[in-house]
Amino acid sequence: MMRTWQITTVTDAARARIALARLAAAYGVPTLERTRLTTALSAHLRQCLTKGGTWRLTLNLAGSPAEEGLLHAVVTPSPDACAAGEPPWEVTVPCPEAAQAGEGGTVADDPAALAEALLGADEDTAVVLDKLTEQEDLVAFHREELHQTNQGVLALHAELDAAGRAQREAFAAERSARNEAESARRRLTFLADASAVLTASLNHEEIVRRLPDLLVPEYASSVDVWLFDHEDDKHRSSPHPAAAVVAARTGRPQYAADHPGNLPGVDDQPPSALDPARPLLCVPLPTRRAPLGVLTLSPPGGRWDPDDAVMLIELTRRASIAIDNARRFEHNRDIAETLQRALLTDLPATPGLSLAARYLPATHGLNIGGDWYDAFPQRDGGLITVIGDVTGHGLHAAVMMSQLRTALRAYAVDGDSPGRLLTRLHRFLHHLQPDLYATAVIARFHPDEPTLTWAAAGHPPPVLRLPDGSVRTLDAKPGAMLGIPLTQEIDDHTVRVAPGSTLALYTDGLVERRAQGIDPGIERLATALGGFRSAELDADLEGSADRILHPLLSDSERDDDVCLLLCHLQGDAAA
């Protein structure tokens, strides 16, 4: 279907607009689209009338009235118009419905029809305005929603920023706490390790020597230990810093520098006149009675961390305890060694028989134990030699050893044989000290007899060197240990000896080693004794005893006492 209108005047334009609106409404064009179409047409027709001439509006409906189609409007100038040759204006809208019967595109010329058309246009405009109002309300709603969303986003950003700052602060605090914990762990580890090093020794001079090795260079650049009663300090010519003297007098740590130390528990002092540019930390070495001395430190850097200073003061306290304990131990050890040697009697001079004895205390603990040797004559002219070992260590073992030695001398007055003497000692010890045991070996020499009588009770066997240089281990069946809850009779054993023979009695400290046992040590002793010539033993038995000990005690550390007694029958020439 196609319709055409000639437009020359405003009235023609109005009729054409009304006709287009009616046709669009008849074909179901929505109000909003219909208003857009008529408004666009009115605006274009106004321009056309301004230019003048005749214009043609053509409406073309594609498709049949029974189906949905397209409404196509075209405005073109007439060939005789001044705007001839201009491109046509055209617009197309969909028509969802078929035209109703009786609807047409003609418009009457009477004013009533035009007024009705105008009112219809106003109704369409009102609908458009309502739609516009709805859209404006929707826009306002979305604008407010967007504003609220923006406010929420801003608030969220602020919260995120605050959370980020809090997280960064938490991370920084965690790093700081971790660093402090690591520093504290490092200090505690150092303090524990250093304390173990200091308390591992019972030599106070060695403890003093270890202090600089522990502290330099991590915690101090220099270390000076001033011990008040140390022998080296009696002849020391260099003066001590004034802060060290104050620390010794007051018993409080002192810090001498040109700036305050702000160290907990430490008094500030002016810089030392000896070295004003170097800060000094002077810490007394405290004991229960009075300070032992003063430890003077200079910092590895410009100054100390307060926590490091607290750790150094604690280390100094522990070092002072270690030095004091070591001095007490050395004093007691010297007393014990003096007591031990006082308990060991002098060897008798016997014609035709040379004696040499050696006693070496253990290097660990007090130098007092249960090892002993003895030699004394009997009324019939025989000579009893004995070497023994009381189990345990310390003063109790030494006292028990002294009692056994005294008891043995008392029993020997009756002239009993070595086996009988050991049997009586066994009974004596069992009744006197049921929880204490001992081992011993007794050898008896007699100038009128060519034999040696001996007996052993739980003790390492004697070693006999014959004049020809051969060596025998006298390992005939010994008795059990003295003092055990067992009734026993210990047997005597005899062996022929000739001038030039040497008998070695010893304790297990000479031959026993933890990793090797006792048998290899006995073999080494036999080898060392067999390496001597009879003339050497005749001439210098004391020196021979030292030369025997040297290869057997090559290590300086001994866990047990060492006792050796050499009995040498002089050769024919020497006799």
C-alpha positions as CSV (number, residue, x, y, z in Angstrom):
1,M,0.0,0.0,0.0
2,M,1.3,3.5,-0.9
3,R,-0.1,6.9,-0.2
4,T,1.2,10.3,-1.3
5,W,0.5,13.9,-0.1
6,Q,1.5,17.2,-1.7
7,I,2.6,19.7,0.8
8,T,2.8,23.4,0.1
9,T,1.3,25.1,3.1
10,V,1.4,24.6,6.8
11,T,-2.1,23.2,6.6
12,D,-0.9,20.6,4.2
13,A,1.9,19.7,6.5
14,A,-0.5,19.4,9.5
15,R,-2.8,17.1,7.5
16,A,0.1,15.0,6.4
17,R,1.4,14.7,10.0
18,I,-2.1,13.8,11.2
19,A,-2.5,11.2,8.5
20,L,0.9,9.6,9.3
21,A,-0.1,9.5,13.0
22,R,-3.4,7.8,12.3
23,L,-1.8,5.3,9.9
24,A,0.9,4.5,12.4
25,A,-1.7,4.0,15.1
26,A,-3.8,1.8,12.8
27,Y,-0.8,-0.4,12.2
28,G,0.0,-0.8,15.9
29,V,3.1,1.4,16.1
30,P,3.7,2.0,19.8
31,T,3.0,5.4,21.1
32,L,6.6,6.3,21.9
33,E,7.8,5.3,18.4
34,R,4.8,6.9,16.8
35,T,5.5,10.2,18.6
36,R,9.2,10.0,17.6
37,L,8.0,9.4,14.0
38,T,5.5,12.3,13.8
39,T,7.8,14.7,15.7
40,A,10.7,14.0,13.3
41,L,8.3,14.4,10.3
42,S,7.0,17.8,11.7
43,A,10.5,19.1,12.2
44,H,11.5,18.1,8.7
45,L,8.3,19.5,7.1
46,R,8.9,22.8,9.0
47,Q,12.3,23.0,7.3
48,C,10.8,22.2,3.9
49,L,8.1,24.9,4.2
50,T,10.9,27.4,5.2
51,K,12.7,26.6,1.9
52,G,9.4,27.0,0.0
53,G,8.0,25.0,-3.0
54,T,6.0,21.8,-3.1
55,W,7.1,18.8,-1.3
56,R,5.8,15.2,-1.5
57,L,5.3,12.8,1.4
58,T,5.1,9.2,0.4
59,L,4.1,6.4,2.8
60,N,4.7,2.9,1.8
61,L,3.6,-0.2,3.8
62,A,5.6,-3.3,2.9
63,G,3.7,-6.5,3.5
64,S,0.0,-7.4,3.5
65,P,-2.4,-6.1,6.1
66,A,-2.7,-9.5,7.6
67,E,0.9,-9.7,8.6
68,E,3.5,-7.6,10.3
69,G,5.3,-5.2,8.1
70,L,7.3,-1.9,7.8
71,L,6.0,1.6,7.5
72,H,8.3,3.6,5.3
73,A,8.0,7.4,5.0
74,V,9.8,9.5,2.4
75,V,9.8,13.3,1.9
76,T,11.1,14.5,-1.5
77,P,11.1,17.9,-3.2
78,S,9.0,18.4,-6.4
79,P,11.0,18.7,-9.6
80,D,10.2,22.4,-9.9
81,A,11.1,23.3,-6.3
82,C,14.2,25.3,-5.5
83,A,15.4,22.4,-3.4
84,A,15.3,20.0,-6.3
85,G,18.1,17.6,-6.3
86,E,18.4,17.3,-2.5
87,P,18.5,13.8,-1.1
88,P,15.2,12.6,0.2
89,W,14.4,12.4,3.9
90,E,13.1,8.9,4.9
91,V,12.4,6.9,8.0
92,T,11.1,3.4,8.6
93,V,9.2,2.0,11.6
94,P,8.0,-1.6,12.2
95,C,4.2,-2.2,12.2
96,P,3.4,-5.1,14.5
97,E,-0.3,-5.2,13.7
98,A,-2.6,-5.1,10.7
99,A,-4.7,-2.0,10.0
100,Q,-8.2,-1.9,11.4
101,A,-11.1,-1.7,9.0
102,G,-12.2,1.8,8.1
103,E,-8.9,3.4,9.2
104,G,-7.5,5.6,6.4
105,G,-5.2,8.4,5.8
106,T,-7.7,11.1,4.8
107,V,-8.1,14.1,7.1
108,A,-11.2,16.5,6.8
109,D,-10.7,20.2,6.4
110,D,-13.0,21.3,9.2
111,P,-11.5,22.7,12.4
112,A,-13.1,20.0,14.6
113,A,-11.1,17.3,12.9
114,L,-7.9,19.3,13.2
115,A,-8.6,20.0,16.9
116,E,-9.3,16.3,17.5
117,A,-6.0,15.5,15.8
118,L,-4.2,18.1,17.9
119,L,-5.7,16.6,21.1
120,G,-4.6,13.1,20.0
121,A,-1.1,14.4,19.5
122,D,-1.2,15.9,23.0
123,E,-2.3,12.6,24.4
124,D,0.7,10.9,22.7
125,T,2.9,13.7,24.1
126,A,1.5,13.1,27.6
127,V,2.3,9.4,27.3
128,V,5.8,10.3,26.2
129,L,6.1,12.7,29.1
130,D,5.0,10.0,31.5
131,K,7.6,7.7,30.0
132,L,10.1,10.5,30.4
133,T,9.1,11.0,34.0
134,E,9.4,7.3,34.7
135,Q,12.9,7.3,33.1
136,E,13.9,10.4,35.1
137,D,12.7,8.8,38.3
138,L,14.6,5.6,37.3
139,V,17.7,7.7,36.5
140,A,17.3,9.6,39.8
141,F,17.0,6.2,41.6
142,H,20.0,4.8,39.9
143,R,21.9,8.1,40.5
144,E,21.1,7.8,44.2
145,E,22.0,4.1,44.2
146,L,25.2,5.0,42.4
147,H,25.9,7.7,44.9
148,Q,25.3,5.3,47.8
149,T,27.5,2.7,46.0
150,N,30.2,5.3,45.6
151,Q,30.0,6.2,49.3
152,G,30.2,2.5,50.1
153,V,33.1,2.1,47.8
154,L,34.8,5.1,49.4
155,A,34.1,3.7,52.9
156,L,35.3,0.3,51.7
157,H,38.5,1.9,50.4
158,A,39.0,3.7,53.7
159,E,38.5,0.5,55.6
160,L,40.8,-1.3,53.2
161,D,43.4,1.4,53.6
162,A,43.0,1.3,57.4
163,A,43.2,-2.5,57.3
164,G,46.3,-2.3,55.1
165,R,47.9,0.1,57.6
166,A,47.0,-2.1,60.5
167,Q,48.3,-5.1,58.6
168,R,51.6,-3.3,57.8
169,E,51.9,-2.3,61.4
170,A,51.1,-5.9,62.5
171,F,53.8,-7.2,60.1
172,A,56.3,-4.6,61.4
173,A,55.5,-5.5,65.0
174,E,55.7,-9.2,64.1
175,R,59.1,-8.7,62.5
176,S,60.3,-6.6,65.4
177,A,59.0,-9.3,67.9
178,R,60.7,-12.0,65.8
179,N,63.9,-10.1,65.7
180,E,63.8,-9.5,69.4
181,A,63.0,-13.2,70.0
182,E,65.8,-14.2,67.8
183,S,68.2,-11.9,69.6
184,A,67.0,-13.2,72.9
185,R,67.4,-16.8,71.7
186,R,70.9,-15.9,70.4
187,R,71.8,-14.4,73.8
188,L,70.4,-17.3,75.8
189,T,72.2,-19.8,73.5
190,F,75.5,-17.9,73.9
191,L,75.0,-17.6,77.6
192,A,74.3,-21.4,78.0
193,D,77.2,-22.4,75.7
194,A,79.6,-20.0,77.4
195,S,78.5,-21.2,80.9
196,A,79.2,-24.8,79.8
197,V,82.6,-23.8,78.6
198,L,83.5,-21.9,81.8
199,T,82.2,-24.6,84.1
200,A,83.9,-27.5,82.2
201,S,87.2,-26.6,83.7
202,L,88.4,-26.7,87.3
203,N,91.5,-24.6,86.6
204,H,90.8,-20.9,87.3
205,E,93.6,-19.7,85.1
206,E,92.2,-21.6,82.2
207,I,88.7,-20.1,82.8
208,V,90.3,-16.6,82.8
209,R,92.0,-17.5,79.5
210,R,88.8,-18.7,77.9
211,L,86.8,-15.4,78.7
212,P,88.4,-13.3,75.8
213,D,87.9,-16.2,73.4
214,L,84.2,-16.3,74.2
215,L,83.5,-12.6,74.1
216,V,85.7,-11.3,71.3
217,P,84.7,-10.1,68.7
218,E,80.9,-10.5,68.9
219,Y,80.3,-8.9,72.3
220,A,83.6,-7.0,73.0
221,S,86.6,-5.7,71.2
222,S,88.9,-6.2,74.2
223,V,88.6,-8.0,77.5
224,D,90.7,-7.5,80.7
225,V,90.4,-9.6,83.8
226,W,91.7,-8.1,87.0
227,L,91.9,-10.7,89.8
228,F,92.7,-9.0,93.1
229,D,94.9,-11.8,94.6
230,H,96.3,-13.2,91.3
231,E,100.1,-13.6,91.3
232,D,100.4,-11.8,87.9
233,D,98.6,-8.8,89.3
234,K,101.0,-8.4,92.2
235,H,103.8,-7.4,89.7
236,R,101.5,-5.6,87.2
237,S,102.8,-2.1,86.4
238,S,99.9,-0.9,84.1
239,P,97.2,1.0,86.1
240,H,93.5,0.0,86.1
241,P,90.8,2.4,84.9
242,A,89.1,4.4,87.6
243,A,85.7,2.8,86.8
244,A,87.2,-0.6,87.5
245,V,88.4,0.6,90.9
246,V,84.9,2.0,91.6
247,A,83.3,-1.3,90.5
248,A,85.7,-3.2,92.9
249,R,84.9,-0.9,95.8
250,T,81.1,-0.7,95.3
251,G,80.4,-4.1,93.8
252,R,78.2,-2.5,91.1
253,P,78.9,-2.4,87.3
254,Q,80.2,0.9,86.0
255,Y,80.1,2.4,82.5
256,A,82.8,4.9,81.7
257,A,82.3,7.0,78.5
258,D,81.7,10.6,77.3
259,H,78.0,9.8,76.9
260,P,75.4,8.2,79.2
261,G,75.2,4.4,78.8
262,N,71.5,4.0,79.8
263,L,72.3,0.4,80.7
264,P,70.1,-1.3,83.3
265,G,71.8,-1.8,86.7
266,V,74.9,0.1,85.6
267,D,76.3,3.4,87.0
268,D,77.6,6.0,84.6
269,Q,81.1,7.4,85.1
270,P,83.3,9.9,83.2
271,P,85.5,8.6,80.5
272,S,88.6,6.8,81.5
273,A,91.7,9.0,81.7
274,L,93.7,6.1,80.3
275,D,91.8,6.0,77.0
276,P,89.0,8.7,76.9
277,A,87.8,7.8,73.4
278,R,87.0,4.2,74.3
279,P,83.9,3.3,76.3
280,L,84.5,0.8,79.1
281,L,82.1,-1.5,80.9
282,C,83.6,-2.6,84.3
283,V,81.7,-5.5,85.9
284,P,82.8,-6.9,89.3
285,L,83.3,-10.6,89.7
286,P,81.0,-11.3,92.7
287,T,81.1,-14.0,95.3
288,R,79.3,-14.6,98.6
289,R,82.1,-12.8,100.5
290,A,83.6,-10.1,98.3
291,P,84.4,-9.6,94.6
292,L,87.2,-11.7,93.2
293,G,88.1,-9.0,90.7
294,V,86.7,-6.9,87.9
295,L,86.0,-7.7,84.2
296,T,86.6,-4.7,81.9
297,L,85.1,-4.8,78.4
298,S,85.1,-2.4,75.5
299,P,82.3,-2.5,73.0
300,P,82.7,-4.0,69.6
301,G,80.9,-0.9,68.1
302,G,80.1,2.5,69.5
303,R,78.1,1.2,72.5
304,W,76.3,-1.8,73.8
305,D,72.7,-2.8,73.4
306,P,71.0,-2.8,76.9
307,D,70.0,-6.4,76.6
308,D,73.6,-7.4,75.6
309,A,74.8,-5.6,78.7
310,V,72.4,-7.5,80.9
311,M,73.6,-10.7,79.4
312,L,77.3,-9.7,79.9
313,I,76.7,-9.0,83.5
314,E,75.0,-12.4,84.0
315,L,77.9,-14.1,82.2
316,T,80.4,-12.3,84.5
317,R,78.4,-13.5,87.5
318,R,78.6,-17.1,86.2
319,A,82.3,-16.7,85.3
320,S,82.9,-15.5,88.9
321,I,81.2,-18.6,90.3
322,A,83.2,-20.8,88.0
323,I,86.5,-19.1,89.0
324,D,85.6,-19.3,92.7
325,N,84.6,-23.0,92.5
326,A,87.8,-23.7,90.6
327,R,89.9,-22.0,93.2
328,R,88.1,-23.9,96.0
329,F,88.7,-27.2,94.1
330,E,92.4,-26.4,93.6
331,H,92.7,-25.6,97.2
332,N,91.0,-28.8,98.3
333,R,92.9,-30.8,95.7
334,D,96.2,-29.6,97.1
335,I,95.1,-30.5,100.6
336,A,93.9,-33.9,99.4
337,E,97.1,-34.6,97.6
338,T,99.1,-33.7,100.6
339,L,96.9,-35.9,102.8
340,Q,97.2,-38.8,100.2
341,R,101.0,-38.6,100.1
342,A,101.1,-38.4,103.9
343,L,99.1,-41.7,104.0
344,L,101.8,-43.4,101.8
345,T,104.7,-44.5,103.9
346,D,108.4,-44.4,103.0
347,L,109.9,-47.6,101.6
348,P,112.3,-49.4,103.9
349,A,115.9,-50.1,103.0
350,T,116.5,-53.9,102.7
351,P,119.8,-55.5,101.9
352,G,119.8,-57.2,98.5
353,L,116.4,-55.8,97.6
354,S,115.6,-52.4,96.0
355,L,112.2,-50.8,96.1
356,A,110.8,-48.0,94.0
357,A,107.2,-46.7,94.2
358,R,105.1,-44.2,92.1
359,Y,101.7,-42.8,92.9
360,L,99.9,-40.5,90.5
361,P,96.5,-39.2,91.4
362,A,93.6,-39.0,88.9
363,T,93.5,-35.8,86.9
364,H,89.7,-35.6,87.4
365,G,88.2,-34.8,90.8
366,L,90.0,-34.5,94.1
367,N,93.5,-36.0,94.1
368,I,92.7,-38.5,96.8
369,G,91.6,-42.1,96.3
370,G,91.8,-45.6,97.6
371,D,95.1,-46.8,95.9
372,W,98.0,-47.5,98.2
373,Y,101.3,-49.3,98.4
374,D,103.3,-50.4,101.4
375,A,106.4,-52.3,102.3
376,F,107.5,-53.4,105.9
377,P,109.6,-56.1,107.4
378,Q,108.4,-59.0,109.5
379,R,110.0,-60.3,112.7
380,D,111.6,-63.4,110.9
381,G,113.5,-61.1,108.5
382,G,111.0,-61.3,105.6
383,L,109.7,-58.3,103.8
384,I,106.0,-57.8,103.0
385,T,105.2,-55.7,99.9
386,V,101.6,-54.9,99.1
387,I,99.6,-52.8,96.7
388,G,95.9,-52.4,96.8
389,D,92.9,-50.4,95.7
390,V,89.7,-49.6,97.6
391,T,86.7,-49.1,95.4
392,G,85.4,-45.6,95.0
393,H,87.2,-42.3,95.2
394,G,87.5,-39.4,97.6
395,L,88.0,-39.0,101.3
396,H,86.0,-42.0,102.3
397,A,88.0,-44.4,100.2
398,A,91.3,-42.8,101.5
399,V,90.2,-43.3,105.1
400,M,89.3,-46.9,104.4
401,M,92.6,-47.5,102.7
402,S,94.4,-46.2,105.7
403,Q,92.5,-48.5,108.0
404,L,93.3,-51.5,105.7
405,R,96.9,-50.6,105.7
406,T,97.0,-50.3,109.4
407,A,95.1,-53.6,109.9
408,L,97.5,-55.4,107.5
409,R,100.6,-54.2,109.4
410,A,98.9,-55.4,112.6
411,Y,98.1,-58.8,111.2
412,A,101.6,-59.2,109.7
413,V,103.2,-59.0,113.1
414,D,102.1,-62.6,113.7
415,G,104.1,-63.7,110.7
416,D,101.2,-64.9,108.5
417,S,101.7,-65.7,104.9
418,P,100.3,-63.4,102.1
419,G,97.3,-65.6,101.6
420,R,96.5,-65.7,105.2
421,L,96.9,-61.9,105.5
422,L,94.4,-61.3,102.7
423,T,91.9,-63.7,104.2
424,R,92.0,-61.8,107.5
425,L,91.7,-58.5,105.6
426,H,88.7,-59.9,103.8
427,R,86.9,-60.7,107.1
428,F,87.9,-57.3,108.6
429,L,86.5,-55.3,105.7
430,H,83.4,-57.4,105.4
431,H,82.5,-56.7,109.1
432,L,83.7,-53.1,109.2
433,Q,82.3,-51.8,105.9
434,P,79.8,-54.3,104.3
435,D,79.2,-52.0,101.3
436,L,82.8,-51.3,100.6
437,Y,85.2,-53.5,98.6
438,A,88.9,-53.6,97.9
439,T,91.5,-55.5,95.8
440,A,95.1,-56.2,96.8
441,V,98.1,-58.3,96.1
442,I,100.8,-59.2,98.7
443,A,104.3,-60.5,97.9
444,R,106.7,-61.7,100.6
445,F,110.5,-61.8,100.1
446,H,112.9,-63.5,102.5
447,P,116.7,-63.3,102.2
448,D,117.1,-66.9,103.2
449,E,114.6,-68.3,100.7
450,P,115.1,-68.5,96.9
451,T,111.3,-68.2,96.4
452,L,108.7,-65.5,96.2
453,T,105.4,-66.0,98.0
454,W,102.5,-64.1,96.8
455,A,98.7,-64.0,96.9
456,A,96.0,-61.8,95.2
457,A,92.4,-60.9,95.9
458,G,90.6,-59.6,92.8
459,H,93.7,-57.5,91.8
460,P,95.5,-57.4,88.4
461,P,98.3,-60.1,88.4
462,P,101.9,-59.2,89.3
463,V,104.4,-59.1,86.5
464,L,107.8,-60.8,87.1
465,R,110.9,-60.1,85.1
466,L,113.5,-62.9,85.3
467,P,117.3,-62.3,85.2
468,D,117.4,-63.5,81.6
469,G,115.0,-60.7,80.5
470,S,111.9,-63.0,80.1
471,V,108.7,-61.8,81.7
472,R,106.0,-63.8,83.4
473,T,102.5,-62.8,84.5
474,L,101.7,-64.4,87.8
475,D,98.1,-65.2,87.1
476,A,97.6,-68.3,89.3
477,K,94.1,-68.5,90.7
478,P,93.5,-65.4,92.8
479,G,90.9,-64.9,95.5
480,A,87.8,-62.8,95.1
481,M,87.6,-59.1,96.0
482,L,88.0,-58.3,99.7
483,G,84.8,-57.5,101.5
484,I,82.3,-59.3,99.3
485,P,79.6,-61.3,101.2
486,L,81.5,-64.6,100.6
487,T,83.5,-66.8,102.9
488,Q,86.8,-67.5,101.3
489,E,90.3,-68.7,102.1
490,I,92.9,-67.1,99.8
491,D,95.7,-69.4,98.7
492,D,99.4,-68.7,98.6
493,H,101.5,-69.1,95.5
494,T,105.3,-69.4,95.2
495,V,107.7,-68.9,92.4
496,R,111.5,-69.2,92.3
497,V,113.4,-66.0,91.9
498,A,117.1,-65.3,91.4
499,P,119.2,-62.2,91.8
500,G,118.4,-59.8,89.0
501,S,114.7,-60.6,89.1
502,T,112.2,-57.7,89.3
503,L,108.6,-57.9,90.5
504,A,106.1,-55.2,89.4
505,L,103.0,-54.6,91.5
506,Y,100.5,-52.1,90.2
507,T,96.9,-50.9,90.3
508,D,94.4,-51.1,87.4
509,G,94.8,-47.3,86.7
510,L,98.2,-48.1,85.1
511,V,97.0,-50.7,82.6
512,E,93.2,-50.3,82.1
513,R,91.7,-48.1,79.4
514,R,88.0,-47.8,78.7
515,A,88.2,-48.6,75.0
516,Q,90.8,-51.4,75.3
517,G,90.3,-53.2,78.6
518,I,93.0,-54.4,80.9
519,D,94.8,-57.2,79.1
520,P,96.5,-55.0,76.4
521,G,97.7,-52.8,79.2
522,I,99.3,-55.7,81.1
523,E,101.0,-56.8,77.9
524,R,102.4,-53.2,77.4
525,L,103.7,-53.3,81.0
526,A,105.4,-56.7,80.5
527,T,107.0,-55.4,77.3
528,A,108.2,-52.2,79.0
529,L,109.6,-54.2,82.0
530,G,111.3,-56.8,79.7
531,G,113.0,-54.0,77.8
532,F,115.4,-53.2,80.7
533,R,118.7,-54.9,81.3
534,S,119.5,-56.2,84.8
535,A,122.4,-53.7,85.1
536,E,120.0,-50.8,84.5
537,L,117.6,-52.0,87.2
538,D,120.6,-52.6,89.6
539,A,122.0,-49.1,89.0
540,D,118.8,-46.9,88.9
541,L,115.5,-48.5,89.9
542,E,113.9,-45.1,90.5
543,G,114.7,-43.9,87.0
544,S,113.5,-47.2,85.6
545,A,110.1,-46.7,87.3
546,D,109.8,-43.4,85.6
547,R,110.7,-44.9,82.2
548,I,108.1,-47.6,82.7
549,L,105.3,-45.1,83.5
550,H,106.1,-42.8,80.5
551,P,104.9,-45.0,77.6
552,L,102.0,-46.4,79.6
553,L,100.7,-43.0,80.5
554,S,101.2,-41.1,77.3
555,D,97.8,-39.3,77.7
556,S,97.7,-36.5,80.2
557,E,94.1,-37.3,81.3
558,R,93.6,-40.1,83.9
559,D,90.2,-41.2,85.2
560,D,91.8,-43.3,88.0
561,D,94.7,-43.2,90.3
562,V,98.0,-45.0,89.3
563,C,100.1,-46.9,91.7
564,L,103.3,-48.8,90.8
565,L,105.7,-50.7,93.1
566,L,108.9,-52.3,91.8
567,C,110.8,-54.9,93.8
568,H,114.2,-55.7,92.4
569,L,116.5,-58.4,93.7
570,Q,120.1,-57.1,93.3
571,G,122.3,-59.1,91.0
572,D,125.4,-61.0,92.3
573,A,127.8,-58.2,91.5
574,A,125.6,-55.5,93.0
575,A,124.9,-57.6,96.1
